[in-house]
């Protein structure tokens, strides 16, 4: 079953977050991830609002988790943590 990486962020340092975002895109691609949503229009219906919303599809839940736990991603995660308040979840979905 496929895996979705769902991330929400409120940016505090847009320039640093842009550096993270570029590097993260390369790591995601290396793990066969495809961006379904990366920012864009949204409407908050419930819960805490985040201004940036990202959805990435991976071929499997395991592949999504491998991406997050990879050396490449872990090398850049601190950049994102310092530049934004974030929430990330990986969800397994039926194809």
Secondary structure, DSSP 4 states (H G I P E B T S, - for coil): -EEEEEEEEEES-HHHHHHHHHHHHHHHHHTT-EEEEES------SS---SEEEEEEESSHHHHHHHHHSHHHHTTHHHHHHHEEEEEEEEEE--
